[in-house]
Amino acid sequence: MEYYALKGYGETKDYMQIVKKLDDGFVIKIVRDMDGYDDITTDFMSQELFDTCIRTGYIHKIDSVEKIAANA
């Protein structure tokens, strides 16, 4: 599975996980740290939006979720 850190304000541990690759995009799981508990959302992201997020730096690939916690 692939993990991507989400750009946010201040110190954030938010990330997304690619659950499934489809022909026109991805099924993703977004995990946001909300004051000590995880807010988890599953959604669809088009390939075009994914490419834009990578290009603009809104998301960047990470090796694992533990890497986010270590950098926080």
PDB file of N, CA, C and O in Angstrom, chain B, residues numbered from 101:
ATOM      1  N   MET B 101       0.833  -1.186   0.000  1.00  0.00           N
ATOM      2  CA  MET B 101       0.000   0.000   0.000  1.00  0.00           C
ATOM      3  C   MET B 101       0.873   1.243   0.000  1.00  0.00           C
ATOM      4  O   MET B 101       1.981   1.247   0.537  1.00  0.00           O
ATOM      5  N   GLU B 102       0.359   2.277  -0.602  1.00  0.00           N
ATOM      6  CA  GLU B 102       1.095   3.533  -0.677  1.00  0.00           C
ATOM      7  C   GLU B 102       0.481   4.547   0.283  1.00  0.00           C
ATOM      8  O   GLU B 102      -0.739   4.637   0.423  1.00  0.00           O
ATOM      9  N   TYR B 103       1.349   5.303   0.935  1.00  0.00           N
ATOM     10  CA  TYR B 103       0.925   6.338   1.874  1.00  0.00           C
ATOM     11  C   TYR B 103       1.453   7.693   1.418  1.00  0.00           C
ATOM     12  O   TYR B 103       2.557   7.795   0.884  1.00  0.00           O
ATOM     13  N   TYR B 104       0.646   8.736   1.637  1.00  0.00           N
ATOM     14  CA  TYR B 104       1.018  10.092   1.266  1.00  0.00           C
ATOM     15  C   TYR B 104       0.688  11.026   2.423  1.00  0.00           C
ATOM     16  O   TYR B 104      -0.425  11.001   2.949  1.00  0.00           O
ATOM     17  N   ALA B 105       1.653  11.848   2.817  1.00  0.00           N
ATOM     18  CA  ALA B 105       1.409  12.863   3.842  1.00  0.00           C
ATOM     19  C   ALA B 105       0.654  14.017   3.201  1.00  0.00           C
ATOM     20  O   ALA B 105       0.908  14.380   2.053  1.00  0.00           O
ATOM     21  N   LEU B 106      -0.277  14.588   3.957  1.00  0.00           N
ATOM     22  CA  LEU B 106      -1.061  15.722   3.483  1.00  0.00           C
ATOM     23  C   LEU B 106      -0.475  17.008   4.038  1.00  0.00           C
ATOM     24  O   LEU B 106      -0.147  17.088   5.221  1.00  0.00           O
ATOM     25  N   LYS B 107      -0.347  18.002   3.195  1.00  0.00           N
ATOM     26  CA  LYS B 107       0.121  19.307   3.632  1.00  0.00           C
ATOM     27  C   LYS B 107      -0.985  19.948   4.463  1.00  0.00           C
ATOM     28  O   LYS B 107      -2.158  19.884   4.097  1.00  0.00           O
ATOM     29  N   GLY B 108      -0.618  20.556   5.562  1.00  0.00           N
ATOM     30  CA  GLY B 108      -1.613  21.192   6.419  1.00  0.00           C
ATOM     31  C   GLY B 108      -1.025  22.401   7.110  1.00  0.00           C
ATOM     32  O   GLY B 108       0.080  22.841   6.792  1.00  0.00           O
ATOM     33  N   TYR B 109      -1.760  22.922   8.041  1.00  0.00           N
ATOM     34  CA  TYR B 109      -1.310  24.075   8.812  1.00  0.00           C
ATOM     35  C   TYR B 109      -0.659  23.600  10.092  1.00  0.00           C
ATOM     36  O   TYR B 109      -1.205  22.747  10.792  1.00  0.00           O
ATOM     37  N   GLY B 110       0.513  24.148  10.406  1.00  0.00           N
ATOM     38  CA  GLY B 110       1.213  23.770  11.636  1.00  0.00           C
ATOM     39  C   GLY B 110       1.714  22.340  11.578  1.00  0.00           C
ATOM     40  O   GLY B 110       1.993  21.804  10.506  1.00  0.00           O
ATOM     41  N   GLU B 111       1.821  21.737  12.745  1.00  0.00           N
ATOM     42  CA  GLU B 111       2.273  20.349  12.854  1.00  0.00           C
ATOM     43  C   GLU B 111       1.079  19.427  12.604  1.00  0.00           C
ATOM     44  O   GLU B 111       0.123  19.417  13.379  1.00  0.00           O
ATOM     45  N   THR B 112       1.139  18.674  11.544  1.00  0.00           N
ATOM     46  CA  THR B 112       0.030  17.787  11.205  1.00  0.00           C
ATOM     47  C   THR B 112       0.526  16.367  10.984  1.00  0.00           C
ATOM     48  O   THR B 112       1.635  16.158  10.493  1.00  0.00           O
ATOM     49  N   LYS B 113      -0.299  15.394  11.347  1.00  0.00           N
ATOM     50  CA  LYS B 113       0.019  13.985  11.122  1.00  0.00           C
ATOM     51  C   LYS B 113      -0.978  13.376  10.142  1.00  0.00           C
ATOM     52  O   LYS B 113      -1.122  12.155  10.076  1.00  0.00           O
ATOM     53  N   ASP B 114      -1.655  14.213   9.393  1.00  0.00           N
ATOM     54  CA  ASP B 114      -2.673  13.743   8.454  1.00  0.00           C
ATOM     55  C   ASP B 114      -2.009  13.029   7.271  1.00  0.00           C
ATOM     56  O   ASP B 114      -0.949  13.428   6.791  1.00  0.00           O
ATOM     57  N   TYR B 115      -2.668  11.966   6.824  1.00  0.00           N
ATOM     58  CA  TYR B 115      -2.135  11.225   5.686  1.00  0.00           C
ATOM     59  C   TYR B 115      -3.272  10.570   4.919  1.00  0.00           C
ATOM     60  O   TYR B 115      -4.404  10.496   5.397  1.00  0.00           O
ATOM     61  N   MET B 116      -2.951  10.098   3.725  1.00  0.00           N
ATOM     62  CA  MET B 116      -3.908   9.321   2.955  1.00  0.00           C
ATOM     63  C   MET B 116      -3.237   8.038   2.495  1.00  0.00           C
ATOM     64  O   MET B 116      -2.025   7.969   2.295  1.00  0.00           O
ATOM     65  N   GLN B 117      -4.071   7.035   2.338  1.00  0.00           N
ATOM     66  CA  GLN B 117      -3.617   5.723   1.905  1.00  0.00           C
ATOM     67  C   GLN B 117      -4.383   5.363   0.634  1.00  0.00           C
ATOM     68  O   GLN B 117      -5.602   5.522   0.573  1.00  0.00           O
ATOM     69  N   ILE B 118      -3.670   4.883  -0.369  1.00  0.00           N
ATOM     70  CA  ILE B 118      -4.340   4.402  -1.574  1.00  0.00           C
ATOM     71  C   ILE B 118      -4.821   2.986  -1.288  1.00  0.00           C
ATOM     72  O   ILE B 118      -4.024   2.078  -1.048  1.00  0.00           O
ATOM     73  N   VAL B 119      -6.143   2.816  -1.317  1.00  0.00           N
ATOM     74  CA  VAL B 119      -6.759   1.528  -1.022  1.00  0.00           C
ATOM     75  C   VAL B 119      -6.855   0.684  -2.281  1.00  0.00           C
ATOM     76  O   VAL B 119      -6.602  -0.520  -2.252  1.00  0.00           O
ATOM     77  N   LYS B 120      -7.227   1.329  -3.402  1.00  0.00           N
ATOM     78  CA  LYS B 120      -7.419   0.588  -4.644  1.00  0.00           C
ATOM     79  C   LYS B 120      -7.190   1.501  -5.835  1.00  0.00           C
ATOM     80  O   LYS B 120      -7.622   2.654  -5.831  1.00  0.00           O
ATOM     81  N   LYS B 121      -6.516   0.991  -6.848  1.00  0.00           N
ATOM     82  CA  LYS B 121      -6.293   1.716  -8.094  1.00  0.00           C
ATOM     83  C   LYS B 121      -7.399   1.343  -9.066  1.00  0.00           C
ATOM     84  O   LYS B 121      -7.664   0.162  -9.291  1.00  0.00           O
ATOM     85  N   LEU B 122      -8.049   2.356  -9.647  1.00  0.00           N
ATOM     86  CA  LEU B 122      -9.088   2.151 -10.647  1.00  0.00           C
ATOM     87  C   LEU B 122      -8.606   2.708 -11.983  1.00  0.00           C
ATOM     88  O   LEU B 122      -7.544   3.327 -12.045  1.00  0.00           O
ATOM     89  N   ASP B 123      -9.361   2.500 -13.038  1.00  0.00           N
ATOM     90  CA  ASP B 123      -8.977   2.991 -14.363  1.00  0.00           C
ATOM     91  C   ASP B 123      -8.858   4.517 -14.404  1.00  0.00           C
ATOM     92  O   ASP B 123      -7.968   5.050 -15.066  1.00  0.00           O
ATOM     93  N   ASP B 124      -9.744   5.217 -13.703  1.00  0.00           N
ATOM     94  CA  ASP B 124      -9.775   6.684 -13.771  1.00  0.00           C
ATOM     95  C   ASP B 124      -9.363   7.380 -12.483  1.00  0.00           C
ATOM     96  O   ASP B 124      -9.553   8.589 -12.349  1.00  0.00           O
ATOM     97  N   GLY B 125      -8.800   6.636 -11.529  1.00  0.00           N
ATOM     98  CA  GLY B 125      -8.369   7.264 -10.279  1.00  0.00           C
ATOM     99  C   GLY B 125      -8.103   6.248  -9.192  1.00  0.00           C
ATOM    100  O   GLY B 125      -7.658   5.132  -9.459  1.00  0.00           O
ATOM    101  N   PHE B 126      -8.385   6.652  -7.946  1.00  0.00           N
ATOM    102  CA  PHE B 126      -8.053   5.838  -6.784  1.00  0.00           C
ATOM    103  C   PHE B 126      -9.175   5.881  -5.755  1.00  0.00           C
ATOM    104  O   PHE B 126      -9.873   6.886  -5.623  1.00  0.00           O
ATOM    105  N   VAL B 127      -9.338   4.780  -5.030  1.00  0.00           N
ATOM    106  CA  VAL B 127     -10.114   4.803  -3.792  1.00  0.00           C
ATOM    107  C   VAL B 127      -9.085   5.084  -2.704  1.00  0.00           C
ATOM    108  O   VAL B 127      -8.092   4.367  -2.584  1.00  0.00           O
ATOM    109  N   ILE B 128      -9.321   6.129  -1.912  1.00  0.00           N
ATOM    110  CA  ILE B 128      -8.351   6.536  -0.899  1.00  0.00           C
ATOM    111  C   ILE B 128      -9.000   6.569   0.477  1.00  0.00           C
ATOM    112  O   ILE B 128     -10.210   6.748   0.613  1.00  0.00           O
ATOM    113  N   LYS B 129      -8.170   6.393   1.481  1.00  0.00           N
ATOM    114  CA  LYS B 129      -8.598   6.558   2.867  1.00  0.00           C
ATOM    115  C   LYS B 129      -7.790   7.726   3.428  1.00  0.00           C
ATOM    116  O   LYS B 129      -6.560   7.702   3.408  1.00  0.00           O
ATOM    117  N   ILE B 130      -8.485   8.746   3.928  1.00  0.00           N
ATOM    118  CA  ILE B 130      -7.831   9.916   4.512  1.00  0.00           C
ATOM    119  C   ILE B 130      -7.958   9.826   6.021  1.00  0.00           C
ATOM    120  O   ILE B 130      -9.058   9.651   6.546  1.00  0.00           O
ATOM    121  N   VAL B 131      -6.839   9.944   6.720  1.00  0.00           N
ATOM    122  CA  VAL B 131      -6.824   9.892   8.178  1.00  0.00           C
ATOM    123  C   VAL B 131      -6.312  11.235   8.681  1.00  0.00           C
ATOM    124  O   VAL B 131      -5.190  11.644   8.382  1.00  0.00           O
ATOM    125  N   ARG B 132      -7.161  11.912   9.454  1.00  0.00           N
ATOM    126  CA  ARG B 132      -6.805  13.215  10.028  1.00  0.00           C
ATOM    127  C   ARG B 132      -6.771  13.107  11.536  1.00  0.00           C
ATOM    128  O   ARG B 132      -7.673  12.531  12.146  1.00  0.00           O
ATOM    129  N   ASP B 133      -5.730  13.662  12.141  1.00  0.00           N
ATOM    130  CA  ASP B 133      -5.601  13.696  13.599  1.00  0.00           C
ATOM    131  C   ASP B 133      -6.429  14.865  14.120  1.00  0.00           C
ATOM    132  O   ASP B 133      -6.094  16.025  13.882  1.00  0.00           O
ATOM    133  N   MET B 134      -7.504  14.559  14.827  1.00  0.00           N
ATOM    134  CA  MET B 134      -8.407  15.583  15.350  1.00  0.00           C
ATOM    135  C   MET B 134      -8.314  15.611  16.876  1.00  0.00           C
ATOM    136  O   MET B 134      -9.128  15.000  17.569  1.00  0.00           O
ATOM    137  N   ASP B 135      -7.316  16.324  17.386  1.00  0.00           N
ATOM    138  CA  ASP B 135      -7.129  16.462  18.836  1.00  0.00           C
ATOM    139  C   ASP B 135      -7.091  15.125  19.560  1.00  0.00           C
ATOM    140  O   ASP B 135      -7.762  14.943  20.575  1.00  0.00           O
ATOM    141  N   GLY B 136      -6.313  14.200  19.042  1.00  0.00           N
ATOM    142  CA  GLY B 136      -6.096  12.938  19.733  1.00  0.00           C
ATOM    143  C   GLY B 136      -6.905  11.760  19.215  1.00  0.00           C
ATOM    144  O   GLY B 136      -6.656  10.627  19.627  1.00  0.00           O
ATOM    145  N   TYR B 137      -7.850  11.983  18.341  1.00  0.00           N
ATOM    146  CA  TYR B 137      -8.550  10.849  17.744  1.00  0.00           C
ATOM    147  C   TYR B 137      -8.483  10.972  16.221  1.00  0.00           C
ATOM    148  O   TYR B 137      -8.298  12.065  15.685  1.00  0.00           O
ATOM    149  N   ASP B 138      -8.632   9.851  15.538  1.00  0.00           N
ATOM    150  CA  ASP B 138      -8.521   9.830  14.082  1.00  0.00           C
ATOM    151  C   ASP B 138      -9.885   9.989  13.434  1.00  0.00           C
ATOM    152  O   ASP B 138     -10.829   9.270  13.764  1.00  0.00           O
ATOM    153  N   ASP B 139      -9.984  10.932  12.511  1.00  0.00           N
ATOM    154  CA  ASP B 139     -11.162  11.103  11.672  1.00  0.00           C
ATOM    155  C   ASP B 139     -10.824  10.441  10.338  1.00  0.00           C
ATOM    156  O   ASP B 139      -9.958  10.920   9.607  1.00  0.00           O
ATOM    157  N   ILE B 140     -11.511   9.336  10.020  1.00  0.00           N
ATOM    158  CA  ILE B 140     -11.189   8.539   8.840  1.00  0.00           C
ATOM    159  C   ILE B 140     -12.298   8.675   7.807  1.00  0.00           C
ATOM    160  O   ILE B 140     -13.476   8.484   8.109  1.00  0.00           O
ATOM    161  N   THR B 141     -11.902   9.008   6.582  1.00  0.00           N
ATOM    162  CA  THR B 141     -12.834   9.173   5.475  1.00  0.00           C
ATOM    163  C   THR B 141     -12.349   8.338   4.296  1.00  0.00           C
ATOM    164  O   THR B 141     -11.159   8.329   3.980  1.00  0.00           O
ATOM    165  N   THR B 142     -13.266   7.646   3.655  1.00  0.00           N
ATOM    166  CA  THR B 142     -12.946   6.917   2.429  1.00  0.00           C
ATOM    167  C   THR B 142     -13.625   7.634   1.271  1.00  0.00           C
ATOM    168  O   THR B 142     -14.803   7.984   1.351  1.00  0.00           O
ATOM    169  N   ASP B 143     -12.868   7.852   0.184  1.00  0.00           N
ATOM    170  CA  ASP B 143     -13.397   8.649  -0.927  1.00  0.00           C
ATOM    171  C   ASP B 143     -12.726   8.221  -2.225  1.00  0.00           C
ATOM    172  O   ASP B 143     -11.847   7.358  -2.233  1.00  0.00           O
ATOM    173  N   PHE B 144     -13.151   8.834  -3.313  1.00  0.00           N
ATOM    174  CA  PHE B 144     -12.557   8.631  -4.633  1.00  0.00           C
ATOM    175  C   PHE B 144     -11.744   9.867  -5.004  1.00  0.00           C
ATOM    176  O   PHE B 144     -12.166  10.994  -4.744  1.00  0.00           O
ATOM    177  N   MET B 145     -10.586   9.656  -5.608  1.00  0.00           N
ATOM    178  CA  MET B 145      -9.758  10.757  -6.108  1.00  0.00           C
ATOM    179  C   MET B 145      -9.399  10.445  -7.552  1.00  0.00           C
ATOM    180  O   MET B 145      -8.856   9.382  -7.854  1.00  0.00           O
ATOM    181  N   SER B 146      -9.710  11.392  -8.448  1.00  0.00           N
ATOM    182  CA  SER B 146      -9.397  11.176  -9.861  1.00  0.00           C
ATOM    183  C   SER B 146      -7.885  11.204 -10.082  1.00  0.00           C
ATOM    184  O   SER B 146      -7.137  11.774  -9.287  1.00  0.00           O
ATOM    185  N   GLN B 147      -7.458  10.584 -11.165  1.00  0.00           N
ATOM    186  CA  GLN B 147      -6.030  10.585 -11.503  1.00  0.00           C
ATOM    187  C   GLN B 147      -5.538  12.013 -11.736  1.00  0.00           C
ATOM    188  O   GLN B 147      -4.421  12.356 -11.348  1.00  0.00           O
ATOM    189  N   GLU B 148      -6.356  12.835 -12.359  1.00  0.00           N
ATOM    190  CA  GLU B 148      -5.976  14.220 -12.628  1.00  0.00           C
ATOM    191  C   GLU B 148      -5.768  15.003 -11.328  1.00  0.00           C
ATOM    192  O   GLU B 148      -4.792  15.743 -11.202  1.00  0.00           O
ATOM    193  N   LEU B 149      -6.674  14.846 -10.370  1.00  0.00           N
ATOM    194  CA  LEU B 149      -6.523  15.538  -9.085  1.00  0.00           C
ATOM    195  C   LEU B 149      -5.302  15.031  -8.330  1.00  0.00           C
ATOM    196  O   LEU B 149      -4.574  15.821  -7.728  1.00  0.00           O
ATOM    197  N   PHE B 150      -5.073  13.721  -8.355  1.00  0.00           N
ATOM    198  CA  PHE B 150      -3.897  13.139  -7.703  1.00  0.00           C
ATOM    199  C   PHE B 150      -2.617  13.725  -8.285  1.00  0.00           C
ATOM    200  O   PHE B 150      -1.727  14.137  -7.541  1.00  0.00           O
ATOM    201  N   ASP B 151      -2.522  13.765  -9.606  1.00  0.00           N
ATOM    202  CA  ASP B 151      -1.332  14.321 -10.261  1.00  0.00           C
ATOM    203  C   ASP B 151      -1.125  15.789  -9.898  1.00  0.00           C
ATOM    204  O   ASP B 151       0.008  16.222  -9.689  1.00  0.00           O
ATOM    205  N   THR B 152      -2.212  16.555  -9.821  1.00  0.00           N
ATOM    206  CA  THR B 152      -2.126  17.969  -9.441  1.00  0.00           C
ATOM    207  C   THR B 152      -1.626  18.111  -8.012  1.00  0.00           C
ATOM    208  O   THR B 152      -0.789  18.970  -7.734  1.00  0.00           O
ATOM    209  N   CYS B 153      -2.128  17.280  -7.101  1.00  0.00           N
ATOM    210  CA  CYS B 153      -1.701  17.343  -5.698  1.00  0.00           C
ATOM    211  C   CYS B 153      -0.214  17.017  -5.547  1.00  0.00           C
ATOM    212  O   CYS B 153       0.481  17.646  -4.749  1.00  0.00           O
ATOM    213  N   ILE B 154       0.270  16.048  -6.301  1.00  0.00           N
ATOM    214  CA  ILE B 154       1.709  15.716  -6.277  1.00  0.00           C
ATOM    215  C   ILE B 154       2.519  16.889  -6.824  1.00  0.00           C
ATOM    216  O   ILE B 154       3.510  17.298  -6.218  1.00  0.00           O
ATOM    217  N   ARG B 155       2.104  17.421  -7.956  1.00  0.00           N
ATOM    218  CA  ARG B 155       2.839  18.501  -8.621  1.00  0.00           C
ATOM    219  C   ARG B 155       2.915  19.759  -7.757  1.00  0.00           C
ATOM    220  O   ARG B 155       3.940  20.441  -7.747  1.00  0.00           O
ATOM    221  N   THR B 156       1.844  20.069  -7.037  1.00  0.00           N
ATOM    222  CA  THR B 156       1.811  21.291  -6.223  1.00  0.00           C
ATOM    223  C   THR B 156       2.374  21.098  -4.819  1.00  0.00           C
ATOM    224  O   THR B 156       2.546  22.066  -4.078  1.00  0.00           O
ATOM    225  N   GLY B 157       2.661  19.846  -4.452  1.00  0.00           N
ATOM    226  CA  GLY B 157       3.227  19.592  -3.135  1.00  0.00           C
ATOM    227  C   GLY B 157       2.189  19.438  -2.030  1.00  0.00           C
ATOM    228  O   GLY B 157       2.553  19.380  -0.856  1.00  0.00           O
ATOM    229  N   TYR B 158       0.904  19.369  -2.379  1.00  0.00           N
ATOM    230  CA  TYR B 158      -0.124  19.191  -1.351  1.00  0.00           C
ATOM    231  C   TYR B 158      -0.012  17.814  -0.709  1.00  0.00           C
ATOM    232  O   TYR B 158      -0.309  17.653   0.475  1.00  0.00           O
ATOM    233  N   ILE B 159       0.418  16.810  -1.494  1.00  0.00           N
ATOM    234  CA  ILE B 159       0.700  15.486  -0.946  1.00  0.00           C
ATOM    235  C   ILE B 159       2.097  15.075  -1.390  1.00  0.00           C
ATOM    236  O   ILE B 159       2.576  15.484  -2.447  1.00  0.00           O
ATOM    237  N   HIS B 160       2.742  14.256  -0.558  1.00  0.00           N
ATOM    238  CA  HIS B 160       4.013  13.673  -0.963  1.00  0.00           C
ATOM    239  C   HIS B 160       4.118  12.270  -0.371  1.00  0.00           C
ATOM    240  O   HIS B 160       3.658  12.006   0.740  1.00  0.00           O
ATOM    241  N   LYS B 161       4.729  11.391  -1.137  1.00  0.00           N
ATOM    242  CA  LYS B 161       4.816   9.984  -0.752  1.00  0.00           C
ATOM    243  C   LYS B 161       5.714   9.808   0.465  1.00  0.00           C
ATOM    244  O   LYS B 161       6.756  10.451   0.587  1.00  0.00           O
ATOM    245  N   ILE B 162       5.287   8.919   1.364  1.00  0.00           N
ATOM    246  CA  ILE B 162       6.083   8.563   2.534  1.00  0.00           C
ATOM    247  C   ILE B 162       6.209   7.043   2.576  1.00  0.00           C
ATOM    248  O   ILE B 162       5.411   6.328   1.970  1.00  0.00           O
ATOM    249  N   ASP B 163       7.212   6.560   3.293  1.00  0.00           N
ATOM    250  CA  ASP B 163       7.429   5.121   3.388  1.00  0.00           C
ATOM    251  C   ASP B 163       6.379   4.440   4.262  1.00  0.00           C
ATOM    252  O   ASP B 163       5.897   3.351   3.953  1.00  0.00           O
ATOM    253  N   SER B 164       6.042   5.110   5.357  1.00  0.00           N
ATOM    254  CA  SER B 164       5.073   4.527   6.296  1.00  0.00           C
ATOM    255  C   SER B 164       4.461   5.632   7.145  1.00  0.00           C
ATOM    256  O   SER B 164       4.942   6.765   7.158  1.00  0.00           O
ATOM    257  N   VAL B 165       3.412   5.288   7.840  1.00  0.00           N
ATOM    258  CA  VAL B 165       2.736   6.252   8.709  1.00  0.00           C
ATOM    259  C   VAL B 165       3.629   6.641   9.883  1.00  0.00           C
ATOM    260  O   VAL B 165       3.541   7.766  10.375  1.00  0.00           O
ATOM    261  N   GLU B 166       4.480   5.736  10.335  1.00  0.00           N
ATOM    262  CA  GLU B 166       5.380   6.015  11.456  1.00  0.00           C
ATOM    263  C   GLU B 166       6.315   7.177  11.144  1.00  0.00           C
ATOM    264  O   GLU B 166       6.747   7.887  12.052  1.00  0.00           O
ATOM    265  N   LYS B 167       6.631   7.378   9.862  1.00  0.00           N
ATOM    266  CA  LYS B 167       7.519   8.466   9.462  1.00  0.00           C
ATOM    267  C   LYS B 167       6.891   9.820   9.815  1.00  0.00           C
ATOM    268  O   LYS B 167       7.604  10.746  10.203  1.00  0.00           O
ATOM    269  N   ILE B 168       5.576   9.941   9.686  1.00  0.00           N
ATOM    270  CA  ILE B 168       4.900  11.186  10.024  1.00  0.00           C
ATOM    271  C   ILE B 168       5.041  11.466  11.514  1.00  0.00           C
ATOM    272  O   ILE B 168       5.364  12.587  11.906  1.00  0.00           O
ATOM    273  N   ALA B 169       4.803  10.464  12.342  1.00  0.00           N
ATOM    274  CA  ALA B 169       4.875  10.626  13.791  1.00  0.00           C
ATOM    275  C   ALA B 169       6.285  11.006  14.230  1.00  0.00           C
ATOM    276  O   ALA B 169       6.451  11.790  15.165  1.00  0.00           O
ATOM    277  N   ALA B 170       7.287  10.468  13.575  1.00  0.00           N
ATOM    278  CA  ALA B 170       8.669  10.780  13.926  1.00  0.00           C
ATOM    279  C   ALA B 170       9.034  12.209  13.568  1.00  0.00           C
ATOM    280  O   ALA B 170       9.863  12.822  14.241  1.00  0.00           O
ATOM    281  N   ASN B 171       8.429  12.748  12.519  1.00  0.00           N
ATOM    282  CA  ASN B 171       8.738  14.108  12.075  1.00  0.00           C
ATOM    283  C   ASN B 171       7.909  15.159  12.801  1.00  0.00           C
ATOM    284  O   ASN B 171       8.214  16.347  12.695  1.00  0.00           O
ATOM    285  N   ALA B 172       6.891  14.769  13.522  1.00  0.00           N
ATOM    286  CA  ALA B 172       6.002  15.742  14.177  1.00  0.00           C
ATOM    287  C   ALA B 172       6.651  16.379  15.372  1.00  0.00           C
ATOM    288  O   ALA B 172       6.038  17.218  16.033  1.00  0.00           O
TER     289      ALA B 172
END
